[in-house]
Amino acid sequence: MMPLAGRRIVVTRPRAQAGPFIERLCSLGATVIEFPTISIEWPADTRDLDLAIEAIGSFDWIVFTSANGVELLWQRAEQLGVNLTDTIKGRQPAVVGPATAAALRARGVEPILMPDEFVAERLAEAMPDLAGQSVLIPAPEMPRSGLPEQLSAKGASVTQVVAYRTIMGQPDAGAYEELKKGVDALTFTSPSTLKNYLALAGPLATATLKQAMVVCIGPITAQAAGELGVRVDLVVEEHTTDAMTRALVERFAAQ
């Protein structure tokens, strides 16, 4: 059964992270247009990140708000010769959602806390009283949530460090040619993937957004779309590309 046969689907995730999503869509018959709108890198200055990694055993809680935070923290620790897996197993790791949990489990660590609703604000609410405890948050360069303030209000001593930054992606020339042939679905996994798609695709963004089903992971990405004047046809509540794939199959089947 090829439920996505004939469907042309744009994937805007970073090239390094898009592989499993693309493979799954292709296995269901889709023609995938790989159009990476973002790239994930360490911060330009890693000094604060390096200090946090070296002192990670001194924190009571390690709070991860994205899979990128997990991946980039581990990559940097490996460069520094620090064994994060064994150290964090002795701490209390918390995650914002299932994709972040999966990234942590892939590194051999089981999270002890994940909220029912996969946003940072709900993660803060799910945390216990933190009086006298220390919390490390490996965060993006421009975090969107007030998580440090919320955890501080619960009594925690919070250290938030920049673990990664998001920069503009570089789609291949062929990807632009594929956009011109028409698109059935556009997939966005973060506000930056959408914002950068508008910037990178230019007039093609306007054309494809009119003709295609626009699919966003989570309320934050959907909200960003609304603020940018982009119509959203489908919001995937579970923050994983597997859930996005299932949602695409179900929506196209309904059509």
N, C-alpha and C positions, 0 to 999 in steps of 0.2 A: 504493500500500500504506500502510495506517494502522495500524501495529502497536500503537499505544497508544490506539486508539479506545475510548472509554468509560471510560478510566482517569482517576481523579481524583488528581492529584499535587500535593503541597504543596511550594512552593519557599520556603525560609527565608532565602535570601541577601539582602544589602542591596539595596534597591530600585534604587539607581544601578548595580548590577553584575549584576542578574538578567536583564536584557533578552534577551541572546543565548540563554541557557538556556531561558527561557520560550518564545521564538520557536521554538526547535528542538523542544521538547516538543509545542507546539501543532501544528507542521507534521506531526507523527507521529500526530496525532489526540487527544492528551491534553487533558483539561480541567484547566487549571492554576489552583491556588489560591495567589495571591501573598500570602505571610504573612511580610513582612520582620521578622526578629527582632533584627537588629543594624543599626547605622548606623556608618559609618567617618568619623572626623574627625581633623583635626590635633590635637596635644596642646594643652591649655589655654595652656601657655607654650611658645612656639616658639623661644626664644632659643638653646638648644643646637642645635636643628635648623638654624636659620639660620646659625649659626657653622660648622657642619659643611658645609653647602651652599657657603658662600663659600670654604671651604678644601678643597673636594673634590679639587681637582687635586693636592693634596699627599699623598694616600693612594695606596699601591701597589695595594691591593685594595679593591673595593666589594662587599660580600657581601649579597645580597638573600635574605631568608627567606620572602617572600610577594609576591604581585602587588600587594597593598595598599601594601607598602613602596615599590614602584616608583612606583605611581600618585601617592601622596601626596607623595613626595619631588619628583617632577617638577612637580606642581601648585604646591608651595611655591616651588620654584626659579623657575618662571615668574613668580610674583608678585614675586620678588626681582630679576628681570631677569637670572638666571644661565642660561647655555646649558649644561645638563647633558649633552646628547647628545654634543657635540664633546669635552667634558672627559672624560667616562667612556670614550669610545672610546680615549682615550690611557692609560687605567688597565687594571686586570685585573678585570672584573666576573665574579662567580660567583653562581649561583642554586641554590635548593634543589630546584626541580622544573620541569616543563614549563609550568605555568600562569604561574609567575614568569618563565620564559624568554620566553614569548609576550608578556607585558606589557613586558618589556625590548626585545624586537624591535620591538614596536609603536612604541617611542620611538626606533628607529633604532640600537639597540646590540645587538651579538651577544655573548652570554655565552661565556666561554672555558672554564668549568668547571660541570658539573652532575653530581651523584652518580647512581649506578644506582638507589639506593633514595631516595625523595624525602622525607627527613627531615633535620633540621639536624645530627644526630649523624653521619650518613653524609657530609654535606657537609664537615664538619670533617675526617673521615678521608681524604677525597679531596683535600684541600688539600696542596700540597707543603710542604717545610720553609719556615718563614716567618721565620727568624732575621733580624733587622734590618729587617723590613718592617712597614709600617703598614696596618691594616685598619679600614675603616669599616663598621659594621652599622646600617642604618636599621631599627629594630625597633618592634614594638608596645609599648604602654605597659606591658604585663605579659608579657614574653617567657617562654616555657615551657622553652626549652632552655638548656643550659649551653655554648652555642657560644662566647661570649667566653673562657671559661676554657679550652676545648679549643684554641682558636686561640692563646691566650697560651702554652699548654704547647708549642706548636710554634715559639715564639720571636717571635710577632708582638706589636707594640704595637697594642692593640685599643681603638677608640673606638666605643661603642654609644650611639646617640642615639634618643630616642623620635620616630618619624616619624608615628605615628598612634595613635589610641585607638579602642576599640570601645565604643559605648554602646547602650542598649536601643533597638530599633526600635519603630515605631508602625504596626502593621497597621490597615487600614481596617476600619470596622464591618462592611462586607460580607464581609470575609474570615472573620470569626467565624461569620457565617450560613452560609457555604459549608462550614466545618468540620462544622457540625451535620448537613449532608446526607450525610456519609460521605466517607471517604478511602481510596484504594487504596495510596498510597505517600507516605511522608514523607522528604524529602531534607535532609541536614545536611552542610554543607561545612566546619564547624569546631566545636570544643567550645562556643564561645559561641553559635552558632546553636541548638544543642540545649538548652543551659542556659536560654537566654532563651525558647525555645519553651515549656518547662515553666512558666516564670514568667508568660508572657503569655497562654497558652491556658488555664491553670488546669485545671478539670475536663474541658474539651474535650481537653486534652493527654492525659490518662489514657485517655479513650475512644478517641481516634484512634490512640494508640500500641498499643492492644490489637487494633484491627481492621486496621491498615495494615502494609504492608511497610516496615521502617525501613532506610534506605540511608544509609551514611556514606562520606564521602571519607577514605581514609587511616586508618592504625592509631591515630593520636592522637585523632581524633574518635571512633573506635570504642571506644577505651579510656575516654574521658570518659563515653561512654554507659554502659559497664559500671559505672563508679564511681557513676553516678546511678541505677543500677538499671533501665536501659532495655535491652530486648532489641534486638539488632542482627541483621537478616536478611541484609544484604549489605554488604560492605566493598569499595569501589572503590579499587584500589591506585594507579592513575594519578590524580594530583590535578588533574583537569580535569572540567568539567561535560560536555564531549563524551563522556568516558569514562563518566561517570555515566549519561548518556542511553543509551549503548550497553548498559550493564549492565541498565538498566531494561527495555529492549526484549528482551534475551536472557532475563531472569528471567520476565517476563510470558509470553513465548513458550513457555518451559518449563512453565509452569503450565497 
